[in-house]
Amino acid sequence: MRSSLTTVLTAAIFALISTGCVNLQYSKYTGHDTSEPFGAWPISQGTMAETRFAVPVYRGWPEKPYQLLGSLSHEDPNARWNDDFFAAAARKAKGLNGDAVIIREGAEFGVSQIASAARERRNILSSHQTTALVIRWLTPKEINDRNLLLGELLNRFFANDPTAVTANRKLGWLV
């Protein structure tokens, strides 16, 4: 009896150690990114993505539109993230109905606005905390609705020169 209890306890301890027992704190994102149109977050032409976890773990901005749900951070802001951290972030993101995570390191904690920068600039800009942004992919309907709204705004802005609408689509996003 004692031997089987010891075996079970040893297995449980080994499982905890091997899974990394990482405690991540979730912060829900509210509002939208005012530096991007319609609250859209940055996308890139391509980036590295680890697909061996519960959801993909991106090392840069993904290649398709998404909505930010929130951010995961470790209680120790100086903790170095490894595969255990990435796996824990992916599992937690999946549990929060996230489709992927984006790993970010630095003062912005994954967002384009730095809170209280005027007062605490020195402290915030020296931070190297790693966070994982929890995201969900936008649906084709959401993407289409945004494109329709952009088209409408472009048509209003370039009403006097309709040929400029297609030539200045990128400018239109900024407007």
C-alpha positions in Angstrom: 0.0 0.0 0.0 2.8 2.4 1.0 4.6 1.6 -2.2 1.7 2.5 -4.5 1.0 5.7 -2.6 4.7 6.7 -3.0 4.5 5.9 -6.7 1.3 8.0 -7.1 2.9 10.9 -5.2 6.1 10.7 -7.1 4.2 10.7 -10.4 2.1 13.7 -9.3 5.2 15.7 -8.3 6.9 14.8 -11.6 3.8 15.9 -13.6 3.8 19.2 -11.8 7.5 19.8 -12.4 7.4 18.7 -16.0 4.3 20.9 -16.9 6.0 23.9 -15.3 3.2 24.9 -13.0 3.1 28.4 -14.4 0.8 30.9 -12.7 -0.4 33.5 -15.3 -2.6 36.4 -14.6 -5.3 37.5 -17.1 -6.2 41.1 -17.8 -9.2 41.7 -20.0 -8.8 44.3 -22.7 -11.5 47.0 -23.0 -12.0 49.5 -25.7 -10.2 49.5 -29.0 -6.8 50.6 -30.3 -7.2 54.3 -31.3 -4.1 54.2 -33.4 -5.7 51.8 -35.8 -8.9 52.2 -37.8 -12.0 50.6 -36.3 -9.9 49.2 -33.4 -8.0 46.8 -35.6 -4.6 45.6 -34.3 -1.4 45.4 -36.4 -1.0 42.6 -38.9 2.1 41.6 -40.8 3.0 39.9 -44.1 4.2 36.9 -42.1 5.8 35.9 -38.8 6.9 32.9 -36.8 4.2 30.8 -35.2 4.5 27.8 -32.9 1.7 25.4 -33.7 2.6 22.6 -31.2 0.6 24.2 -28.3 -3.1 24.3 -27.5 -3.4 27.4 -29.8 -0.8 28.9 -32.1 1.8 31.1 -30.3 3.0 34.0 -32.5 6.4 35.7 -32.1 5.2 38.8 -34.0 2.0 40.3 -35.4 0.0 37.6 -37.2 -0.9 37.7 -40.9 -4.7 38.0 -40.5 -7.1 40.4 -38.7 -8.0 39.7 -35.1 -9.5 41.1 -32.0 -7.6 41.5 -28.7 -9.3 39.8 -25.8 -6.8 40.4 -23.1 -3.3 39.8 -21.9 -1.5 37.1 -19.8 1.4 38.0 -17.6 3.5 36.2 -15.0 3.5 37.4 -11.5 7.2 37.9 -11.7 7.7 40.6 -14.4 11.4 39.6 -14.8 10.6 35.9 -15.5 12.2 34.5 -18.6 9.5 32.7 -20.7 10.3 29.2 -21.9 8.2 26.4 -23.5 6.3 25.8 -20.2 5.2 29.5 -20.1 4.2 29.4 -23.8 2.2 26.1 -23.3 0.5 27.5 -20.2 -0.4 30.7 -22.1 -1.8 28.7 -25.0 -3.9 26.5 -22.7 -5.2 29.5 -20.8 -6.0 31.4 -24.0 -7.9 28.4 -25.3 -9.9 28.3 -22.1 -10.8 32.0 -22.6 -12.0 31.2 -26.2 -8.9 32.6 -27.7 -7.7 31.4 -31.1 -4.0 32.3 -30.6 -1.6 34.2 -28.5 1.0 36.9 -29.5 4.1 37.0 -27.4 5.2 40.6 -26.6 8.2 41.9 -24.7 8.6 45.4 -23.5 7.0 48.4 -22.0 3.9 48.6 -24.0 2.6 45.2 -22.6 1.4 44.5 -26.1 -0.7 47.6 -26.7 0.3 50.7 -28.6 -0.5 53.1 -25.9 1.7 53.4 -22.8 -0.3 54.2 -19.7 0.8 57.1 -17.6 3.8 57.7 -19.8 4.0 61.3 -18.9 4.4 60.6 -15.2 6.3 57.3 -15.1 8.2 57.4 -18.4 11.5 56.3 -16.9 10.1 53.2 -15.1 7.7 52.1 -17.9 10.3 52.4 -20.7 12.8 50.3 -18.9 10.4 47.4 -18.4 11.1 44.1 -20.3 8.1 42.2 -19.1 7.0 39.4 -21.4 3.2 39.1 -21.9 1.0 37.0 -24.1 -1.9 38.7 -25.9 -4.9 36.5 -26.2 -6.6 37.1 -29.5 -9.5 35.7 -31.6 -9.6 35.8 -35.4 -12.1 38.2 -37.0 -14.9 36.4 -38.9 -15.2 37.0 -42.7 -18.4 39.1 -41.9 -16.5 41.3 -39.4 -13.8 41.9 -42.0 -16.3 42.6 -44.7 -18.2 45.0 -42.5 -15.0 46.9 -41.8 -14.1 47.0 -45.4 -17.5 48.4 -46.3 -17.2 51.0 -43.6 -13.8 52.0 -44.9 -15.1 52.2 -48.5 -17.9 54.5 -47.3 -15.5 56.7 -45.5 -13.1 56.9 -48.5 -16.0 57.8 -50.8 -17.0 60.6 -48.5 -13.4 61.8 -48.1 -12.6 61.7 -51.8 -16.1 62.7 -53.0 -14.6 65.4 -55.3 -12.1 62.9 -56.9 -13.5 59.4 -57.1 -10.4 58.1 -58.8 -8.3 58.8 -55.7 -10.3 56.3 -53.7 -8.4 53.2 -54.9 -5.1 55.0 -55.3 -5.2 56.2 -51.7 -6.7 53.2 -49.8 -3.8 53.2 -47.3 -4.3 56.9 -46.8 -7.9 56.2 -46.2 -7.2 53.9 -43.4 -5.2 56.7 -41.7 -8.1 59.2 -42.3 
